[in-house]
Amino acid sequence: MKLNLQIDPIACTGHGLCADLLPELIELDEWGYPIIGGAVPPDLAAHARRAVNACPALALRLVRTPDQLAARHALAASETRGG
Amino acid sequence: MSHAHARDEYRRDQYRGDQYRGDQDRGDKDRGDQDPDDRDPDDRRRRTGAGVTPRLTMDWQRADRAATLREHSARFGPLRANAARRGNRDLLDQIAAAGLTGRGGASFPTAKKMRAVAAGRGPAVVVANGMESEPASEKDQALLARAPHLVLDGISVAATAVGAAEAHLCLSRTRGWLVDSVLAAIAEREQAGADRIGVAVHELPHHYVSSEETALVHWLNGGEAKPTSTPPRPFERGVGKRPTLVDNVETLAHVALIARYGAAWFREAGTGGGAGTMLTTVAGAVSRPGVYEVEAGTSVGDVLELAGLRERSEAVLIGGYFGTWHDLEVIADLPFTAAGLRPAGGSPGAGVLFALPAGTCGLAEAARIMRYLASQGAQQCGPCIFGLPAIADDLAQLAAGRPEGDPLSRMQRRFGVISGRGACRHPDGAVRMAASAIRTFGADAHAHARRRPCLAAHRGRQQTALLPVPRPFAEGDWR
């Protein structure tokens, strides 16, 4: 079980609060949109939750990814343009 | 590679061969005099000869219109009456054994996707993707225009295989002639009582990203034809929240033949690790541009030869505008399949091959494509809204030999941060194309960056505009 941050890129409008609250894991690109740097370690979980709650666009999510979902994600990842 | 700076023997009007009607003619934005998309492509000639394996394209060269249901049945035999009764398991096994992969761009195993849909809860939905928004591709339009009943058979078989009670066919709103032709074919089938379920034809707004599968689903659900955030993917929850199979029309046409003749027959064609046949659209420095059906796994060089490759081409764009540029020498012997091209970092995509004519500037072509792709986003995700135009600017400065600062290192940095951060793969595809241009035309890129552009780039846009860039579809019309 891993704790991961996910951004809904459509909802995100680049406020940048998340990078202020969680600079350990989130940096902003040159246009102010967040880039996430990997899974959330346990000691940052509380900070991550705070960043999620602070997002004005409700675009940041904290998700647990259990292993049995791996196959589904592999299928989804390999589909793009209605192959 | 270094492109020749010699005088260019290539003439643009040779590219607009008579096989290229439809979108190709629309490529020249400056010639806004007519809408060729609304013309019937009567004079698209199809060829046979060494290397061509006519299955889907059987008898195309003898017809200048869509095959009627009667002609279709005579050509391929009836869709086995018991195919429906044999049940979905047998059909899925046959499609899996055939090794059919998606022909829309992703090359995903078709049976695997169908099984995921069939395993979903409740009745499923089938969506046939005939949007063909890739400007360099003609194959889906050609297939629907000549052999609509193969696609419609495929929809019917796929619906049986996944347990669907509802089927849709999505076409571009800019191609009225194609919609009329397909509707006539559907009317024939209704009269003959050929199908268990009807097929609803839809005309969607024509944007590059509108053919993405989540965009089709979103539109069919009453929204705009823009990609949506995933998960859920359509196979989990799609049209009407039901498990939804979205397949390219060529993929479905192959399904129709596998249902008739079986997996072993399908695999009788195919070489170099490929299975069956595939439709390709070949253009550029070839004497006979057009749509060719070849055995899957045919080498890139052999496909180009089929279309009459001119000797003096050194680079090729494979896959389409989401594709990649390569040195022809490096890639000529590789099979034109996902597995075959993977070592070179390429993919067959929608089956497009464009040979860059000698004496033309690959960077200029890449810059034009990039500008087009940047304009074709759904304007939903920051990295795409801001990142793609920024890269398009960098590439344009480079192509023109008028760099501001260091566009090469700016681009390398931007390539690294933009991919994978959109809701759909639009930014990823655009970045892949731009990055491959910098790799393939590396020597030129460095010369251009030192303000020494090639002669081709100097001669201006008209001379170097070879790949079609469609006129933008009515701005803001996504519904």
Boltz contact constraints between the chains, C-beta under 6 A:
constraints:
  - contact:
      token1: [A, 8]
      token2: [B, 229]
      max_distance: 6.0
  - contact:
      token1: [A, 9]
      token2: [B, 381]
      max_distance: 6.0
  - contact:
      token1: [A, 9]
      token2: [B, 422]
      max_distance: 6.0
  - contact:
      token1: [A, 9]
      token2: [B, 423]
      max_distance: 6.0
  - contact:
      token1: [A, 10]
      token2: [B, 229]
      max_distance: 6.0
  - contact:
      token1: [A, 10]
      token2: [B, 380]
      max_distance: 6.0
  - contact:
      token1: [A, 10]
      token2: [B, 381]
      max_distance: 6.0
  - contact:
      token1: [A, 10]
      token2: [B, 423]
      max_distance: 6.0
  - contact:
      token1: [A, 14]
      token2: [B, 382]
      max_distance: 6.0
  - contact:
      token1: [A, 29]
      token2: [B, 417]
      max_distance: 6.0
  - contact:
      token1: [A, 31]
      token2: [B, 382]
      max_distance: 6.0
  - contact:
      token1: [A, 31]
      token2: [B, 386]
      max_distance: 6.0
  - contact:
      token1: [A, 33]
      token2: [B, 382]
      max_distance: 6.0
  - contact:
      token1: [A, 33]
      token2: [B, 383]
      max_distance: 6.0
  - contact:
      token1: [A, 76]
      token2: [B, 233]
      max_distance: 6.0
  - contact:
      token1: [A, 78]
      token2: [B, 108]
      max_distance: 6.0
  - contact:
      token1: [A, 79]
      token2: [B, 106]
      max_distance: 6.0
  - contact:
      token1: [A, 79]
      token2: [B, 108]
      max_distance: 6.0
  - contact:
      token1: [A, 80]
      token2: [B, 106]
      max_distance: 6.0
  - contact:
      token1: [A, 80]
      token2: [B, 425]
      max_distance: 6.0
  - contact:
      token1: [A, 81]
      token2: [B, 104]
      max_distance: 6.0
  - contact:
      token1: [A, 81]
      token2: [B, 105]
      max_distance: 6.0
  - contact:
      token1: [A, 81]
      token2: [B, 106]
      max_distance: 6.0
  - contact:
      token1: [A, 81]
      token2: [B, 212]
      max_distance: 6.0
  - contact:
      token1: [A, 82]
      token2: [B, 104]
      max_distance: 6.0
  - contact:
      token1: [A, 82]
      token2: [B, 129]
      max_distance: 6.0
  - contact:
      token1: [A, 82]
      token2: [B, 213]
      max_distance: 6.0
  - contact:
      token1: [A, 82]
      token2: [B, 246]
      max_distance: 6.0
  - contact:
      token1: [A, 82]
      token2: [B, 248]
      max_distance: 6.0
  - contact:
      token1: [A, 83]
      token2: [B, 102]
      max_distance: 6.0
  - contact:
      token1: [A, 83]
      token2: [B, 104]
      max_distance: 6.0
  - contact:
      token1: [A, 83]
      token2: [B, 106]
      max_distance: 6.0
  - contact:
      token1: [A, 83]
      token2: [B, 108]
      max_distance: 6.0
